[in-house]
Amino acid sequence: MKTGKRYSEAAKLIEKTKTYDLEEAVALVKKTASAKFDETIEAHFRLGVDGRHADQQVRGAVVLPHGTGKTVKVLVFAKGNKVDEALAAGADYAGGDELVPKIQNEGWLDFDVVVATPDMMGVVGRLGRVLGPKGLMPNPKAGTVTMDVTKAINDIKAGKIEYRLDKSNIIHVPIGKASFTEEQLTDNFQTLIDAVVKAKPAAAKGQYIKSLVVASTMGPGVKLNVTKY
């Protein structure tokens, strides 16, 4: 199998037991991203928290200095002149109640991020069962429930990403594309880790960042040395 062979060749470049410094890890990940498309580079953080407890949740959003390399489609739930404001700011879609049946009954999900003004959260709440499992529910902590729709859209289009714990207390986030320079990926990663460290819950005890891995879509993971974080 072609992928298998390519993956094994890439894996040979990485020492399994070694943890790497950021610059070295980024260089290796770029080297092992050999697919025919521009692979996404992701960071995976395993945290020493228990996300089942509300006071140990880690969630937030951060604008990556070089963006993610992905064109993000934004849907805004608003009413009145806020709809016009959203479209003027570059939202791909904007509207109110009329969008509910389209999403609920027709399964329309042609967007990556949902922003809502606070007065529309009652309407958006009806879509919780559809948007929730897909991680698309607007959230004040992520800056996606706001009256300032222009700022929200600008941030998202500029490369704002949301990070949150999954069920196994791991955060998975894109930090760019394989076509990015090492400096761009390093900058993005640094911005992200600073935000995650700052978001450390007061209730978290012991080692906060347990492990850190960077990997490309099709490539093997490279472990980072976590002592400096």
C-alpha positions as CSV (number, residue, x, y, z in Angstrom):
1,M,0.0,0.0,0.0
2,K,1.4,3.3,-1.1
3,T,0.5,5.4,1.9
4,G,1.8,2.7,4.2
5,K,5.2,2.8,2.5
6,R,5.3,6.6,2.5
7,Y,4.3,6.7,6.2
8,S,7.0,4.1,7.1
9,E,9.7,6.1,5.2
10,A,8.6,9.3,7.1
11,A,8.5,7.4,10.4
12,K,12.1,6.4,10.0
13,L,13.1,10.1,10.2
14,I,11.7,10.3,13.7
15,E,13.1,8.7,16.8
16,K,10.2,7.3,18.7
17,T,11.6,7.7,22.2
18,K,13.0,11.2,21.6
19,T,11.3,14.5,22.5
20,Y,12.2,17.3,20.2
21,D,12.6,21.1,20.5
22,L,9.9,23.1,18.7
23,E,12.1,24.2,15.8
24,E,13.4,20.7,15.2
25,A,9.9,19.2,15.4
26,V,8.4,21.7,13.0
27,A,11.2,21.0,10.5
28,L,10.6,17.2,10.8
29,V,6.8,17.5,10.4
30,K,7.3,19.6,7.2
31,K,9.8,17.0,5.9
32,T,7.4,14.1,6.6
33,A,4.3,15.8,5.0
34,S,4.8,14.2,1.5
35,A,1.2,13.8,0.3
36,K,0.2,15.2,-3.0
37,F,-2.0,17.8,-1.4
38,D,-1.1,20.6,1.0
39,E,-1.4,18.8,4.4
40,T,-2.7,20.5,7.5
41,I,-0.2,20.6,10.4
42,E,-1.9,19.9,13.7
43,A,-0.9,20.2,17.4
44,H,-2.2,17.8,20.0
45,F,-2.0,18.7,23.7
46,R,-2.7,16.1,26.4
47,L,-3.5,18.0,29.6
48,G,-3.3,17.0,33.2
49,V,-6.9,18.1,33.9
50,D,-10.2,16.3,34.2
51,G,-12.6,17.9,31.8
52,R,-15.6,16.2,33.4
53,H,-15.3,18.8,36.2
54,A,-16.6,22.3,35.2
55,D,-13.8,24.0,37.0
56,Q,-11.2,22.1,35.0
57,Q,-12.5,22.8,31.6
58,V,-10.0,24.4,29.1
59,R,-11.6,26.3,26.3
60,G,-11.0,29.5,24.4
61,A,-10.0,31.0,21.1
62,V,-6.9,32.6,19.7
63,V,-6.0,34.4,16.4
64,L,-2.9,32.7,14.8
65,P,-0.5,35.3,13.5
66,H,-0.3,33.6,10.1
67,G,-3.8,32.1,9.9
68,T,-4.5,28.4,9.3
69,G,-4.2,28.4,5.5
70,K,-7.8,27.4,5.3
71,T,-10.6,29.4,3.8
72,V,-13.3,29.5,6.5
73,K,-17.0,29.9,5.8
74,V,-18.8,31.9,8.4
75,L,-22.6,31.8,9.1
76,V,-24.0,34.6,11.2
77,F,-27.4,34.4,13.1
78,A,-28.6,38.0,13.5
79,K,-31.5,40.2,12.8
80,G,-32.2,43.6,11.3
81,N,-29.2,45.8,10.4
82,K,-26.8,43.3,12.1
83,V,-27.5,40.9,9.1
84,D,-26.3,43.7,6.7
85,E,-23.3,44.4,8.9
86,A,-22.3,40.7,8.9
87,L,-22.5,40.4,5.2
88,A,-20.6,43.7,4.7
89,A,-17.9,42.3,7.1
90,G,-17.5,39.2,4.9
91,A,-19.8,36.6,6.4
92,D,-20.6,33.9,3.8
93,Y,-24.2,33.6,5.1
94,A,-26.3,35.7,7.5
95,G,-29.9,35.5,8.6
96,G,-32.3,34.5,11.3
97,D,-35.2,32.1,11.8
98,E,-35.5,31.2,8.1
99,L,-32.1,29.3,8.4
100,V,-33.4,26.9,11.1
101,P,-35.4,24.6,8.9
102,K,-32.7,24.7,6.2
103,I,-30.2,23.3,8.8
104,Q,-32.6,21.1,10.7
105,N,-34.6,19.5,7.9
106,E,-32.4,19.8,4.8
107,G,-29.1,19.0,6.6
108,W,-27.5,22.2,5.3
109,L,-24.1,22.5,6.9
110,D,-22.0,24.4,4.3
111,F,-20.1,26.5,6.9
112,D,-17.2,26.1,9.3
113,V,-18.0,28.6,12.1
114,V,-21.3,29.9,13.5
115,V,-21.5,33.4,15.0
116,A,-24.6,34.7,16.7
117,T,-25.8,37.9,18.3
118,P,-26.9,37.3,22.0
119,D,-30.6,38.0,21.0
120,M,-30.5,35.1,18.5
121,M,-29.3,32.5,21.0
122,G,-32.9,31.4,21.6
123,V,-33.2,30.6,17.9
124,V,-29.7,29.0,17.7
125,G,-30.5,26.9,20.8
126,R,-33.1,25.0,18.7
127,L,-30.3,23.7,16.6
128,G,-28.3,22.4,19.5
129,R,-28.7,18.8,18.6
130,V,-27.4,19.4,15.1
131,L,-24.6,22.0,15.8
132,G,-23.5,20.7,19.2
133,P,-22.0,17.4,18.2
134,K,-20.2,19.1,15.3
135,G,-18.6,21.7,17.6
136,L,-20.5,24.5,15.8
137,M,-22.5,26.0,18.6
138,P,-21.6,29.6,19.2
139,N,-20.0,30.3,22.6
140,P,-19.2,33.5,24.4
141,K,-15.8,32.1,25.6
142,A,-14.8,31.6,21.9
143,G,-16.1,35.1,21.0
144,T,-18.8,33.7,18.7
145,V,-21.7,35.1,20.7
146,T,-21.3,38.9,20.4
147,M,-23.0,42.0,19.2
148,D,-19.7,43.0,17.5
149,V,-20.2,40.7,14.5
150,T,-17.7,42.7,12.4
151,K,-14.8,42.0,14.8
152,A,-15.9,38.3,15.2
153,I,-15.9,37.8,11.4
154,N,-12.6,39.6,10.9
155,D,-10.9,37.5,13.6
156,I,-12.2,34.3,12.2
157,K,-11.2,35.1,8.6
158,A,-7.7,36.2,9.9
159,G,-7.1,32.8,11.4
160,K,-8.9,32.6,14.7
161,I,-9.2,29.1,16.0
162,E,-11.1,27.6,18.9
163,Y,-9.5,25.1,21.2
164,R,-11.3,22.9,23.7
165,L,-10.8,19.6,25.5
166,D,-12.2,16.4,24.0
167,K,-13.4,13.5,26.1
168,S,-9.9,12.2,26.7
169,N,-8.6,15.6,27.9
170,I,-6.8,16.3,24.6
171,I,-6.9,19.5,22.5
172,H,-6.5,19.0,18.7
173,V,-5.9,22.2,16.7
174,P,-4.6,23.1,13.3
175,I,-1.6,25.4,13.3
176,G,-1.2,25.8,9.5
177,K,-0.3,24.0,6.3
178,A,2.7,22.1,5.2
179,S,3.4,24.9,2.6
180,F,3.9,27.4,5.5
181,T,7.5,28.3,6.4
182,E,9.0,26.9,9.6
183,E,8.9,30.4,11.1
184,Q,5.2,30.7,10.4
185,L,4.4,27.3,11.9
186,T,6.6,28.1,14.9
187,D,5.0,31.5,15.5
188,N,1.5,30.0,15.2
189,F,2.4,27.2,17.6
190,Q,3.9,29.6,20.1
191,T,0.8,31.8,20.1
192,L,-1.4,28.8,20.6
193,I,0.6,27.3,23.5
194,D,0.8,30.7,25.2
195,A,-3.0,30.8,25.1
196,V,-3.5,27.3,26.4
197,V,-1.0,27.9,29.2
198,K,-2.8,31.1,30.1
199,A,-6.1,29.2,30.2
200,K,-4.9,26.8,32.8
201,P,-7.8,26.3,35.3
202,A,-7.0,27.2,38.9
203,A,-8.3,23.8,40.0
204,A,-5.7,21.9,37.8
205,K,-3.1,20.2,40.0
206,G,0.2,18.7,39.1
207,Q,1.7,18.8,35.6
208,Y,-0.5,20.7,33.3
209,I,0.8,19.8,29.9
210,K,1.4,16.1,29.9
211,S,2.4,15.6,26.3
212,L,2.6,17.6,23.0
213,V,2.7,16.2,19.5
214,V,2.8,17.9,16.1
215,A,1.8,16.0,13.0
216,S,0.7,16.5,9.4
217,T,-2.6,15.0,8.1
218,M,-0.9,11.9,6.7
219,G,2.4,11.9,8.6
220,P,3.6,10.4,11.9
221,G,3.5,12.5,15.1
222,V,6.6,14.2,16.5
223,K,6.8,14.5,20.3
224,L,7.8,17.8,21.8
225,N,9.8,18.4,24.9
226,V,7.3,19.7,27.4
227,T,9.6,20.7,30.2
228,K,9.9,24.3,29.0
229,Y,6.1,24.7,29.0
